Every structure is written in structure tokens, then in C-alpha cells.
Amino acid sequence: MKKILTISFLFMFIFIATGIIFAQNSYTFKNADHSWMESPKVGEIYELCSTSNKKSAIKTVKVRIFKYNPEEYEWYGRLVFFDQNGKKLFAGTKKVDSPTTIAGTNFGNSYVVAIADIDKDGYTEVMIQEIQSDVRPQTFRVLKWKEGKLLRTKTGKLIKDSDGIFKWTKTDNDDVTWLSNIKEATDGKLYADFVGYDGQGYVNGLVEITPVDGGYKVVKTLKSNKM
């Protein structure tokens, strides 16, 4: 029980620290109020993430709840995407296993963490952080808005390899360094939180990154802290 509480506290620390790091900088994305996740209402629509980048095809992502079981603290919601003028572009289906569905459980929630051209191909991507119950490499789902269609392009983790590149992978190895978030600044540069295990403990911080084949390379390390 003590081990579970320790892991839960550590994960909560990462989430809070991440918010503090980005709150201290003028980033594109504003933090939506996620308090509704404690008691969502079926049929209600809630904001998840938005961008002030005028070049983004998608301005705001919201979620409409279609299933909620308060006894198990479990909910499911379909994502709804809006353009710069507030017009609805696309709405997901009421399917639990849909790429456009996010969920909440008694051990964690999934979040939309970025609306940005994260691979610099000229199209807007929506990055979703999958449910995470403890400290381990974060899994992401990436949806791309291209030519009037929403496409699922990736599901995986961004793990640092021996060349220092954060590559898309599905590894289950925990003794690695991984990206836990990606953000786009108002100057168009990409930044990311990272978490790593060095054999003695965890470190986290903030890096500037740029897309490369199969992932991202670090341009500059801005923060690095022992946890």
C-alpha cells in the first residue's frame, strides 16, 4: 500500500510540476478547467485544450460525455473539434474504442495536451495523453486534421535512444528517458517535458525539440531537476 501511495504521489508531482513549468512561460496553450472530471454529466460538453495560433486549422478541442458510471468512477467522452471561427469541424462517435474517445477511470484520465503542427508537415495535429496510473513512459495518441479529414497517425511513446533522439516506440522498458508532453510556443518552436530514470532516481525538466525522422531531437535543455 505504501509503495502504491508513493508511486501515486510521484506521478501527481510530475503532473503539477509540468503545469508549473509551462505556467511560467508564454506558451500557446492555455490550461482548461478539468475540475469537471471529478463528476462529469452525460450530454454535457467541456473544453479540453485550445490554441492561440491563428495558423492552426483546429482552434479548440472539447469533449461531450456519453457514458458515466459513478460507482466505478468511469466515464467516456467523444472529442469535438472547432475551427478558428468556432465552427464545428468534426465530432467523434459514441464508441468506447474510437480514436476520438477519451476516458476517465479511478486510477487516471486521458487528456488532450496539444493542438499544434508537431511534426512540421503543415497540418494540425491533436496529441492525446493516454491514461497513466503511475510513473512509466507516457503513451500518446496523435490525430491529424488533413484535407477535411481526421486521421489517426500514431500511438506510442517517445523514448530517448543512444543517439539522444526521442523516437516513437511501443517499448515497455521503464529504465529510460521519455517525453511526457509536447507544446508549441507562440514563436512556433516546440517544447517538451521529459522524465527519466538514471538508476538512482527520477529526473524531469523542459527541453526545446525539433522534428527529425521517427521522432524528435533536443535543441536545448531549459530545465533539469532531480525528483
C-alpha positions in Angstrom: 0.0 0.0 0.0 2.9 2.4 0.9 4.5 1.7 -2.5 1.3 2.4 -4.4 0.8 5.7 -2.5 4.5 6.6 -3.2 4.1 6.0 -6.9 0.8 7.9 -7.0 2.3 10.9 -5.2 5.3 10.8 -7.6 3.0 10.9 -10.6 1.0 13.7 -9.1 4.2 15.6 -8.6 5.1 15.2 -12.3 1.7 16.5 -13.4 1.8 19.5 -11.1 5.4 20.3 -11.9 4.6 20.1 -15.6 1.8 22.7 -15.1 4.1 25.0 -13.1 6.9 24.8 -15.8 4.5 25.8 -18.6 2.7 28.4 -16.5 6.0 30.2 -16.1 6.4 30.7 -19.8 4.3 32.4 -22.5 3.2 29.2 -24.3 0.5 29.0 -27.0 -1.8 26.7 -24.9 -4.0 27.8 -22.1 -5.0 25.3 -19.4 -8.6 24.3 -19.4 -10.5 23.8 -16.2 -10.5 20.0 -15.7 -12.5 20.0 -12.4 -15.5 18.5 -14.2 -13.6 15.2 -14.5 -14.5 14.5 -10.9 -18.2 14.4 -11.7 -18.9 14.6 -15.4 -22.5 14.8 -16.7 -23.7 12.8 -19.6 -24.6 15.0 -22.6 -22.5 18.0 -21.3 -19.6 19.4 -23.3 -16.4 20.5 -21.7 -13.3 22.3 -23.1 -10.0 20.4 -23.0 -7.5 22.4 -24.9 -7.2 25.4 -27.2 -4.6 27.3 -29.2 -4.0 31.0 -30.0 -2.0 30.0 -33.1 -4.0 31.6 -35.9 -2.5 29.2 -38.5 -3.9 26.2 -36.7 -6.8 24.6 -38.6 -8.2 23.4 -35.2 -8.7 26.1 -32.6 -10.4 24.2 -29.8 -11.0 20.6 -28.7 -13.9 19.8 -26.4 -15.4 16.6 -25.1 -19.0 15.5 -24.9 -19.7 12.9 -22.3 -21.7 9.9 -23.5 -21.2 7.4 -20.7 -20.7 7.7 -16.9 -20.6 5.1 -14.1 -20.2 7.0 -10.8 -20.0 3.7 -8.8 -16.8 2.7 -10.7 -15.8 6.3 -11.4 -15.6 5.6 -15.1 -16.6 7.9 -17.9 -16.2 8.1 -21.7 -16.5 11.2 -23.9 -16.2 11.8 -27.7 -14.0 14.6 -28.9 -15.4 17.6 -30.8 -13.2 19.8 -32.9 -13.7 23.5 -33.7 -12.0 25.9 -36.1 -10.8 29.4 -35.6 -14.3 30.8 -36.1 -15.9 28.5 -33.6 -17.4 26.3 -36.3 -17.6 22.6 -35.6 -15.2 20.7 -37.8 -15.7 17.1 -36.7 -17.3 15.1 -33.8 -16.3 11.7 -32.7 -18.7 8.7 -32.4 -20.1 7.3 -29.2 -17.8 4.3 -29.2 -15.5 3.4 -26.3 -12.7 2.2 -28.5 -12.8 5.1 -31.0 -9.6 7.1 -31.6 -11.7 10.2 -30.9 -12.8 8.9 -27.4 -11.1 9.8 -24.2 -11.9 8.3 -20.8 -11.6 8.6 -17.1 -11.1 5.8 -14.5 -10.5 5.5 -10.8 -6.7 5.5 -11.5 -6.4 8.3 -14.1 -7.8 10.3 -17.0 -6.7 10.8 -20.6 -6.1 14.4 -21.7 -5.7 16.5 -24.9 -2.3 18.1 -24.3 -1.5 19.8 -27.6 -3.0 21.3 -30.7 -0.1 22.0 -33.0 1.8 21.0 -36.1 4.0 18.8 -34.0 5.9 17.2 -37.0 6.1 20.4 -39.1 4.4 19.0 -42.1 1.9 21.8 -42.5 -1.1 20.1 -40.9 -2.5 20.4 -37.5 -2.2 17.5 -35.0 -4.0 16.9 -31.8 -1.9 15.0 -29.2 -3.7 13.0 -26.6 -2.0 11.8 -23.4 -3.4 8.3 -22.6 -4.4 7.3 -19.1 -1.4 6.9 -16.8 -1.6 5.3 -13.4 2.0 5.5 -12.3 5.5 6.7 -13.3 6.3 5.0 -16.6 6.9 6.1 -20.2 3.9 8.1 -21.4 1.8 6.8 -24.3 0.4 9.3 -26.8 -2.3 9.1 -29.5 -1.9 11.6 -32.4 -4.7 12.7 -34.7 -4.0 14.7 -37.8 -6.5 17.1 -39.5 -5.7 16.9 -43.2 -7.8 17.9 -46.2 -11.1 17.9 -44.2 -10.4 14.5 -42.6 -9.3 13.5 -39.1 -6.7 10.7 -39.3 -5.1 8.7 -36.6 -1.4 8.8 -37.4 0.5 7.4 -34.3 0.1 5.6 -31.0 3.2 5.2 -29.0 5.9 6.5 -26.7 8.7 9.0 -27.3 11.8 7.3 -25.8 15.3 8.6 -25.9 17.7 6.4 -27.8 21.5 6.0 -27.6 21.9 8.9 -30.1 19.8 11.2 -27.9 16.8 11.2 -30.2 13.3 10.7 -28.8 12.0 8.0 -31.1 8.4 6.8 -31.5 8.3 3.3 -30.0 6.0 0.9 -28.1 8.7 -0.3 -25.6 7.6 -1.3 -22.1 11.1 -0.7 -20.6 10.8 1.7 -17.6 14.5 2.4 -17.2 14.5 5.1 -19.9 14.0 8.8 -20.5 10.8 9.8 -22.2 8.8 12.8 -23.3 5.7 13.4 -21.2 4.3 16.4 -23.1 4.7 18.5 -26.2 3.8 22.2 -26.6 4.2 24.8 -29.3 5.3 28.3 -28.2 3.9 31.5 -29.8 7.2 31.7 -31.8 6.4 28.3 -33.4 9.1 26.5 -31.5 8.3 23.1 -30.0 9.0 22.3 -26.3 8.5 19.2 -24.3 8.6 17.9 -20.7 10.8 14.9 -20.1 11.0 12.4 -17.3 13.9 9.9 -16.9 15.3 7.2 -14.6 19.0 7.2 -14.2 19.3 4.1 -12.0 19.2 6.1 -8.7 16.1 8.2 -9.1 13.9 10.2 -11.5 14.8 13.5 -13.2 12.4 15.8 -15.0 12.7 19.0 -16.9 11.9 21.0 -20.1 13.6 20.9 -23.5 13.3 22.6 -26.8 12.9 20.0 -29.5 12.6 19.8 -33.3 11.2 17.0 -35.5 13.5 14.5 -37.1 12.9 11.2 -38.9 11.0 9.0 -36.5 10.8 11.4 -33.6 12.4 14.5 -32.1 15.9 15.7 -31.2 16.7 18.1 -28.4 17.8 21.6 -29.4 18.3 22.9 -25.9 17.7 21.8 -22.3 16.0 24.5 -20.4 15.3 22.8 -17.1 16.5 19.6 -15.4 15.6 18.7 -11.8 16.2 15.7 -9.6 12.9 14.4 -8.2 
